[in-house]
Amino acid sequence: MEAATTESSQIFANPDGTFTQEMNATPVRAQRPDGSWAPIDTSLLREAYG
């Protein structure tokens, strides 16, 4: 249910016909320019310059 997806919530259709909503206290995804959603990567990488 892409239309019901936001930065911090998402609704899933279950096989039995019910729905489950997943809600997060903080954003876990960001919307791309094409309208699709991408997970937010909060991992840090050590680079040669820092």
TAQUI-V666091 format. One record per residue. N is the residue number from 0. SS is DSSP state (helix for helix, strand for strand, loop for the rest). Layout:
n->N ss->SS
n->N ss->SS
This chain:
n->0 ss->loop
n->1 ss->helix
n->2 ss->helix
n->3 ss->helix
n->4 ss->loop
n->5 ss->loop
n->6 ss->loop
n->7 ss->loop
n->8 ss->strand
n->9 ss->strand
n->10 ss->strand
n->11 ss->strand
n->12 ss->strand
n->13 ss->loop
n->14 ss->loop
n->15 ss->loop
n->16 ss->loop
n->17 ss->loop
n->18 ss->strand
n->19 ss->strand
n->20 ss->strand
n->21 ss->strand
n->22 ss->strand
n->23 ss->loop
n->24 ss->loop
n->25 ss->loop
n->26 ss->loop
n->27 ss->loop
n->28 ss->strand
n->29 ss->strand
n->30 ss->strand
n->31 ss->loop
n->32 ss->loop
n->33 ss->loop
n->34 ss->loop
n->35 ss->loop
n->36 ss->strand
n->37 ss->strand
n->38 ss->strand
n->39 ss->loop
n->40 ss->loop
n->41 ss->loop
n->42 ss->loop
n->43 ss->loop
n->44 ss->loop
n->45 ss->loop
n->46 ss->loop
n->47 ss->loop
n->48 ss->loop
n->49 ss->loop
